[in-house]
Amino acid sequence: MAPLPLDGITVISVEQAVSAPLASRHLADLGARVIKIERPGPGDFARHYDDVVHGMSTYFVWLNRSKESVALDIRSDRGRALLEQLLERADVFIENLAPGAATRLDLDASQVHARHPRIIACDMSGFGHGGPDDQRRAYDLVVQAEAASISITGTPGHLAKPGIAVSDIAAGMYTYSSVLAALLQRHQTGRGSSLSVSMLDATAEWMSYSTYLTAYSGNDHVPFGIGHHAIVPYGAYPTADGTQIVLAVQNEGEWSRLATQILKSPELQDDERMSTPTARVAHRGLIDQLIAAAIVQLSEQEARDALDAAGIANGRLNSVDDLLNHRQLLARSRWRQIDTPGGSANAILPPPVSSSWDPVMGRVPALGEHSRAVLSELGTDADEIDRLIAQGVVQAPGTEPITPNHHEPRKETSS
């Protein structure tokens, strides 16, 4: 079998919550060895968001498969020295510590890259370096509010946070893609680089459609529920059997086919109230009424068949439970079983489908599961590891965590 794209690449990630774990897990999917550094005691606090998956957090199971967990107090002198030994052997370093914490520990990306010129080091933060907000604590909700994604979600007067962690995911994906680009650059130049990705910058980029709309139309982008400010029809319509079908019409050919084949009213093609995109937006209510009256006469399957035959994009408004049993995912074998400390769990395959590799779908680690093995690789003998465990510098499965007096709580910047 061909090697995986990132075989031989070692990633050290001092990570918590969502954004950094998402980036490093995608690297693990491609074959990188990802060593996750967690603090003794609680570990990554995302382990404890809930206990739904065999006693483990849903977020943690999603974001941390295929990784090795080392529980190490990096604020202790010995723990920091061991981390530095790991960095000497690493290709990539990712951190999402609290603002200023990485710099105090000599672990911000520029510091790490200066000591290890071949490493790709990436800082992840809420608001980016510099500026009046660089020291502010940030979670996904806070950044979504600041970046206005909440202001365009929901309905007027009833705003809603998107149901997924948009800012965390955006930052994680830009970190992932930037690390891959930096690895390619290193292959060309022999040198690594320092990177910085902020949740605010990532979300602001994803908001570019809205910023252009607001800046150049003079009108603020207001939420439309599942509708669209500039495209009509675009929404959900109930069927005769109680489900809802969503459909969208985005060009004149589609409108003509909708009017002729679905609404059975070819004269609507030339009706001045509906003959252009701008006119259809102005008469949104009328068009929605016409479509609703036509769709409600049909069962879900009849509606989908008719819309498909007319070449109109459509879909069923599904619940998450429906997604778990989605016929397209099942037909294409997109689910895999992964191992967790509490038992097996279903996981969706990562999106890329390659003719050259299959993604890694490895075990979700217990806290400190790999502490002994990884430290042994550094030449630390068993007796020394036992002493470090007794001192609270290291934690391994089956040992009680000891919190040193100097240990400060982290104030991470994600989710």
N, C-alpha and C positions, 0 to 999 in steps of 0.2 A: 504493500500500500504506500502511496506517495506520502512524504512528510507533510505535516500540517504547516500552514503558512508561518506560524510563529514558533515552531519547534526550536528549542535552544535559547529562546528569549526568556529572561527572568525578570519578573515585575515585583517590586516591593511596594506595598501600598499601606500607608498609615491612614486608615479610612474608617468612616462611620456613616451610618444612615443610608442615603440613596445615591447621590451623584457620583462620588468616587467609586463605591462598590459596583455601580452599573458599568462604568468605564472599564474597570479592571476585569469584571466578569466577561465582557465582550472580548477582551484580550485572551482570557482563559479559553473561551469558546474556540479560538483560532489556534490553540495549542501552547500558548505561553504558560510558563510556570508562574503562578501568582501566589506570593506569600503575603498573607494578610496579617498585619500587625494590630493586635487588639490589647487593650489594657487589662491587666489581671483584675479579677473580680467580676464586673458586669460585662466586660468585653464591649463589642459594638452595641450601642444602645438599641439599634434596630432589632437585635435579637429578642427584645422584650416588648415590641409594639403590641403583639398579641401572642397567643399560643395555639393557633388554629391548626397548624400542620404538624400533627404528632407532637404537640408541645412546643413547636418552634413558630417563630413569627412568619407570617406570610411574606412580608417584605424580605426578611433575611433569606428564606428559602429561594425566592426569586433571584436575588442579587449575588449569592455567594457560593453557588455550586462550583466545583472544579478548583477550589482554592485550598491552600494550606493555611491553617490558623496557628499563629505563634502569639501567645499571650506574654507581653514583654513591657515592663515599666520603662519607657524610654526617657522618663524624667530622672531616673537614677543614673549615676555615673556608669555603672556596669551595664545597665540596660542600653544606655546610649552608645557605649563602646561596641556592644554586640550588634546593634543596628548598623553602625558604621561598617562593621565587617560584612554584613549582608549587602550594604550599598556598594562595597568594593567589587562584589561579584555580580551586581545587577546591571541590567540593560535599561530598565525603566523604573522611575520612582514617582509615585503619585501621593499627594497628601491633601486632606481637607480639614486641617486643624483650625482652631479658632483664630480670628484675626490677631496677628502678632505672635502667636505661639510658635509657629514654625521658625520664624526669625530668631526668637529667643533660644531655640534649640539648635540653631545652625542647620535647619532643615528646610528653609525655603528653597525654591527651585534654583535660584541663581547661586546660592551658597553651595548646594549639593553639586551642581554642574561645575562650579569652579574647582571643587575638590576632585571630581571624577569627570574629566572632560568627555568621556565617551557615553556618559549616561544621558538619557532623556528624562528630565525632571519636570514635573508639572505641579503647580499650585492650583488648587481649586478654592474659590472663595465666593462669598455672597455678592459683593459689590465691586470687586477688583481692587488693584493696588493704586494708591493715590486717591485724591479727591476727598471731599468731606465725609463720605460714608464708608471709607475703607476699613474702619475699625468696628463697624456695626455688626452685631450678630444677625444672622439671616437663616431663615428656613423657607421652604418652598412657598408656603402661604404668604409670607412677608414679601418675597421677591415677586410673586405673581401680582400682589397688590401694587407694588411700586412700578412694575413693568406694564400695568394696565390690562393684563390678560383677563383679570376678573371683570373689568369694566365692560368687556365685550361679550361676556358669557351670561346666560340666563335670559331674562326679559327685562324691558324697561321697568325700573322700580323694584325689581326682584333679581339682583345680581347673584351669580353663583360662581364658586371656584370650580374650574374644570375638575372632573372626577379623577384624573390621574395627575401625578406630580410633574406638571409641565416644566417648571424651572429646573428641578433636579434632573429630569430626563434630558432636557436640552443641554445642560452643562455636561452631563455624563457622556452624551453622544459626541459633543464637540471635543471633549478630552480624548475620547477613543479615536476619533478620526485624526486629531492633531498628533497623537502619539504614533499612529501608523505612518503619517506623513513624515514625522521626524525620524522614524526608523529608516524609511526609504532615503531620506537625506543623509543620514549617517552612513548608509551603505555607499553613497556616492562620494562623501567627503571624509569619512573616518571620524567625524566629530559628532557628539551629541548636541543637545540644546536645552535651554530652559524655556518652559511654557507657562502660561497663566491663562486660566479660563474662569470667568465669573458667571454666576447664575443670572445676574442682571443683564450682562452683555448677550448671553445666549438667548434669553427670553426676548430681549429687545429686538434681536435679529429675527426671531420668529414672528414678531409683531410688525414687521416691515410693511406688509399689506395695509394694516390699519394706520400706520404712521403716514404712509403716502396718501391714503384716503383722506385722513384728517387734515394734513398739511396743505393739500392741493385742492380739496373741495371746499374747505372752510367749514365743513360740518364734522362734528365729532362722530366717531364710529360708535353707534349704540348697539346693544345686543338685540338679536332677532330670534331668540330661542334656537330652534333648529332651522330657521329660515335664513335668508340672505338679503343683505341690503340692496344688492344690485342685480340679483338673478331671480326671476319669477317665471314659472313656478319652481319652487325649491322647498320641499317640506314633507310632512307626513299626512297620510290620509287613511281613514278607517275603511276596512273591508266589510263585507257582509257577515263574515264569521268572527269579527271582533279583533282581528289583528290589525296592525298598521303597516302600510307600505310607504316607503319614502321614494320620491322621484325628483329628478332634476332635469331641467331643460336649459341648455346653454348655447344653442345656436338656432338659426332660423329653420334649418331643415328639421330639427327635432320638434320645434313648435308646430311646423306644418303637419308632421306625422301625428303629433299628439291631438291636434285639432281634428284631423281627418279620421284617424283610426280609433282613437280612444274616446274623444268627445263627440264623435260622429257629427261634427259641425264644420265642414270645410270652409264655410263663409267666414269663420273666425280668423282664417289666415290673412284676410284683407281688412278685417275690422280695425279701424284706426285706433281703437283703444288697446289693441293687442298686437299690432303689426310690427312693432319694434321693441327691443329690450327696455328702453326708457318708458314707453307707453305701458308695457306690462307691469313694470314696477309701480307706476301711478295707479294701476287698476288691480293691484294685488288681491284685494278682497273679493272682487268679482271672479277673477280667475280661480282662486282657491275654492270658491263656492261651486263653480262649474266642474272642477276636477273631483271635488269631494262627492258631488251628486252622482258622477259617473262611477267612481271607484267603489262606493258603498253598495252598488248593485251587484258587485262581483265578489266571489270568494277570493281568499288570498291567492290560491293557485291560478284561478282564472285571471286575476289582475296581473300577476307576474307574467303569465304566458302572453297576455295581450300586450303588455308593455315591452316585453322582450321582442315580440314579433314586430312591434313598431319601432324598434331600435331606440327605446327610451331607457336610460339608466335607472335602475330601481333596485330596491332591496327591502327586506323585512326588518322592522324596527325590533331588534332582538334584546333580550336580557342577557346578563352575564351567564346565566345557566344555559341559555340557548347557544351562546358562544362555545361553551364546553363541549357541546354536541354538534357543532356546526358541520354540515355535511361536507363542505369543501375541505376543511381541516382533516376530517376523518378519512375522506377518500384519498387524500394526499399523504396520509400517515405523518401528520405534523406533531403528534404527541409522543413523548418518550417518558419512561420511568427513570427517575433519579433516586439515589439513596440519600437519606438523611439520618441523623442519629436516632430518630424515633421510628423510622420505617420508610418505605418507598412513597414517592409522590409523583404525580403527573406534572410534566413541564413541557411547555411549548418549545419547539425548536427555534433557534435564532433565524431571522428572515433569510439570509443569503442561502441560496441553493447552488452548490458548486459541483461541477463534474470532477473536481480534483481532490476534494476532501469532505469528510463528514465532521461536523462540529463536535467538540468535546462536551459530554454531558455527565460530568463527574459528581462525586459526592459533595454534599453540603457539610462542612466540618463542624465538629463540636469545638467549643472554646478551648484553645490551647492544644488541640488534638495533635499538632505537629511540632510543638515546642521542643520536645526532646530530640526528635529526629533532625530538625533543622539546625539546632545548636550543636548537635554532634557533628554535623557536616563542617561546622566552623572550627572543629578541633576541641570543643569544650567537652571535658570528660564527664562521666556519669556522676561522680562525686561532686564536681563543681556545679553541675546542673541541679543536683539535690540541694546544695547550699543556696543557690540562687532562688530555688522554690521556697526554701525555708525563710529567706529574707524578703520574700514578696516581690522580687525582681521578675520572676518567671512564674507562670502558672501552667500546669499540665493537667489532663484529666485525672480525676481521683485525688487531687490535692486541694486543700482548702485555701482560698485566696487570702493573702495577707496584704493589707493596704498600708504602705509606708506613710509615715507622718508628713513627708514632704509632698506627697502626691496631690496635685491640684486636679480638680475636675476639668475635663475638656469642655469647650464650648464650640462644638462643631458648627459647620456652616451649611448643613444640608437638611432638607426635609424636616 
